[in-house]
Amino acid sequence: MKKMTFNVFILAIALGFGACNKNSPAAEENKSVDTVKPSQFQTINYLNSISGKKTLSGIHNREPNSTPARWTNEINATTGKYPALWSGDFLFQQDNINNRQMMIDEAIRQWKKGAVVNIMWHACNPAYGAPCNWEDGKGVLSGLSDAQWTELCTEGTALNTKWKGMVDEIAVYLQQLKDQKVEVLWRPFHEMNQGKFWWGGRPGPNGTVKLYQWLHDYLTKTKGLTNLIWVWNIQDFGSLATDAVNYNPGASYFDIASLDVYDGSGYTQAKYEVMYRIAKGKPIAIGECDKLPTVTELRNQSSWVFFMSWSELTFNKNSNSELQQLYNADNVITLEKMPGWK
């Protein structure tokens, strides 16, 4: 969630964006959904059907995993509506690791209610193992040397084997979701261009994207987790236009491209166009935010298929009246408007 100054003017020049640009998203968004290839995932098909028209509401439920719907319920208490997207986290502290099953049980309940399910993982640094703390030099906010990174990404090494064991632990829970026919928006290694996380801040083919690609192949091919919808995620730093290229794992490795909006400049057209163009026809979303977009901003940037605000920051950065207006807007989908899953 590091916040950096975002130079909209420079980025706009780089993109060549303008309201009259015939190739701008605004000129392309009204394309028929019939031109979008059907997906094996009903979630993706639904998101494609609303793209350019409406946006799903969502909120993340941060720790503790013992109360995995706390912030979802807080939205209902504030707005009278439940979010259409529920989000949880495998997390990293011992008590939250112990309560991962409670989070998974909630994911199943939410899916049966008709919600979109999003799961992420603030993973511990494999060089030190789990459980871990947030920022003590050995936790989620820590680093790996170049030599450690090479070892991590090299099949059969000690660090690679240790990491694979950590992944195996969470794969058990993802398998439970598959068994229950729950489709999961799976957002690993979020904010890949964020150097504070042990996995992030390494651009290029041998950097963060290599670890992401390995995880994708391991979970889908080795573990057979065909219920995962891969959400590639970066943050809105001033280097966004470049980062969208340097941290792109490739079209075959993601189903949704998402942006975390924290830099303070808001929902600029420049950011929107970066994500729209890099997605190349796939859905785009607001992966995390503190300050939510307005109803008007969502009308003007209607290809955002969902927004997911961050737990307590939702209520720190948005007034109750702002939340009520957003959650009751005709272009925002809440849980009772969802079609339900087969």
C-alpha positions, 0 to 999 in steps of 0.5 A: 500500500505504499503511496507514490506521487502519480504524474498524470500528465506524463502518463497521459502523454505516454498513452496519448490519451484524450477524450476524442481519441477514437481508440480510447476505451470509451469508444470501444466499451459498447462492443457486444458481449457476443464478441467475447469468447465464452469462458469455462467459468460462469464468473468470468462470463458474468463479469464479461456480461456487465463490463461497460455497463455495471460494476460489482461492489466488493470488500476485503475481510482482513484478519482475523480469520475467526471473523471472516465476514466482519467487514462484509457485515459492516457494509450491510449495517451501513448501507442496507446492502451486502457486497456482491464480492466477498474477499478473504485471505490465507494470511500469515500469523499462527492464529490466522493460519489455524483459522484458515478453515473458517475463512474457507467455510465462509467462502463456500457460504458466500458462493452459495449466496451468489457472491463472487469469491476472491481470495488472496495470500499474504504469504510469509517469506519462504526463507524464514518460513511460517508463521511470521509477522508483518514487518520484522525483517523476516515477515511479509514485508521483507526481502530476498537476496538475488541468490535466494531468489534464484534458488527459490525459482530453481526446481529442486533446491532447498528453498524451492522445496520449502516454498512448495511445501507452503503452497501445498498447505494452502492448496488443500483448502483450494481443493475443498473449494473445487470440490464444492464447485466454488470458482475463486478469483485467486489473486496471489503476489498482489501488487507485484510492482511493490518492492516492500513485499518479499515477492515484489519489485523484481521486473522482467521475465526472471523477476516476480512474474517468474514466481507467479508463472511457476505458481500458476503452473503448479496449482493448475497443472500439478495440483489440478486446481481448475477452479481458480480464476487468476487475477494479476495485480499491480499498484498505481505507482508513477511507473504504472505504464512501464510496470504494466509491461514489466510485470505482465506474466503473459495473457495465458497466465491471467484472466483478470487484470486488476489495479490497486488504487492508493496513490492519492490521485484517484481514478484518473483516465490515464490509469484506467487506459493503462489497465484497459489496454494491457488487458487486451479484452479481458476484464479489468477491476479495482483490486484494492482501494481505500477511497472508493470511486464515485458513481459518476467515475464508474459511469465514465470508466465502466469497464471496471467489473468490480471494486474491492475496498480494503476492510477498515480503510473503507470506513476511514476514507469514505463517509457513510453517506458516500457509501450509501450513495455508491451501494444504492446506485443503479450502475453498482451491483450488490448481492441481492442483484446477483443472478446466483450460481449453478 
